[in-house]
Amino acid sequence: MTDVRQHAEEIHEQFSDHLDVSVDDVASRLDSLVNEYKVPMEEARRSVTSHYLDEAGLERDDIRTGGTSDVAVDDIEIDEQWVNLTAKVVDLWEPRSDSVGQVGLLGDETGTIKFTKWAKSDLPELEEGVVYRLGNVVTDEYQGRYSVKLNRTTTVEELDTDIEVGDNATEIEGALIDIQSGSGLIKRCPEEDCTRVLQNGRCSEHGEQEGEFDLRIKGVVDDGNDVHEVIFNQEATENLTGIELDEAKQMAMDALDTTVVADEMREKTLGYYYRVAGPTMGRYVLANDVEQLSGTVDAEAALIKARSM
């Protein structure tokens, strides 16, 4: 019960300003799910948290899930982390959803990052070219690309200063020596503003989902000195492999197995040299531009060598 109690206290702290609920009430819900229904603790936490979010009329981004620290853009490499960010509004563009108040690009000396401000957050409008100190923003991740979300708990302070925004773009040339698990034909959560990859038909936040098909490659490129983890989105994957989404879906349907898509991608790409350019987000390079170069390498031998370093 000790572990349940600890988790209950953490959940209670998140809602103490919003609901009249006791630690014992939270612990009872968690204990029933974990010990009676044998639900894994992390899933039980999400279920109980969702219950209290509905009861309080809140969104998940409205509650803090951890401590808040000051970070630079390039330091953001953990999903669902609460941080403070001092950055300049580099660009703004038209939101595609009524639930989004503003969307655009923030930047500091270390690079740039996308931001979303919810329409119901009741925050002031951010202006392009202005530097702000943003407190209590929450990080998000999609295909290795991190972003931040401004919610009703976020504080916005306009600063009378300027920032020279840095460039976190990377260009590498090397051989594609591995295609990792989670590549090929995948399914993503269809819920609005959620693009998480489904695991066994489940979204880590929204539970069981039918999902929407997508293509990606999580690859490893060896430049001769270092190895780089690279994410190729649907467009880059289709260009790299010549396999389009509809074809991939048909391949999986014919074989009654989605893994045939990743296997075919390995056949078409492993051991070939590429020039890859794009921003670095966390440990990943996001392949915005890809060019195949001449020459090949024994991918298996190169991977074994890379792992031994």
Sequence and secondary structure as in RCSB ss.txt:
>XXXX:A:sequence
MTDVRQHAEEIHEQFSDHLDVSVDDVASRLDSLVNEYKVPMEEARRSVTSHYLDEAGLERDDIRTGGTSDVAVDD
IEIDEQWVNLTAKVVDLWEPRSDSVGQVGLLGDETGTIKFTKWAKSDLPELEEGVVYRLGNVVTDEYQGRYSVKL
NRTTTVEELDTDIEVGDNATEIEGALIDIQSGSGLIKRCPEEDCTRVLQNGRCSEHGEQEGEFDLRIKGVVDDGN
DVHEVIFNQEATENLTGIELDEAKQMAMDALDTTVVADEMREKTLGYYYRVAGPTMGRYVLANDVEQLSGTVDAE
AALIKARSM
>XXXX:A:secstr
 HHHHHHHHHHHHHHTTT    HHHHHHHHHIIIIIS   HHHHHHHHHHHHHHHHT  GGGS  S  EEE GGG
  STT EEEEEEEEEEEE  SSTTEEEEEEEEETTEEEEEEEEGGG      TT EEEEEEEEEEEETTEEEEEE
 TT EEEEES        EEEEEEEEEEE TT EEEEE  STT   B BTTEETTTEE   EEEEEEEEEEE SS
 EEEEEE HHHHHHHHS  HHHHHHHHHHHT THHHHHHHHHHHTTEEEEEEEEEETTEEE SEEEEEEEE  HH
HHHHHHHH 
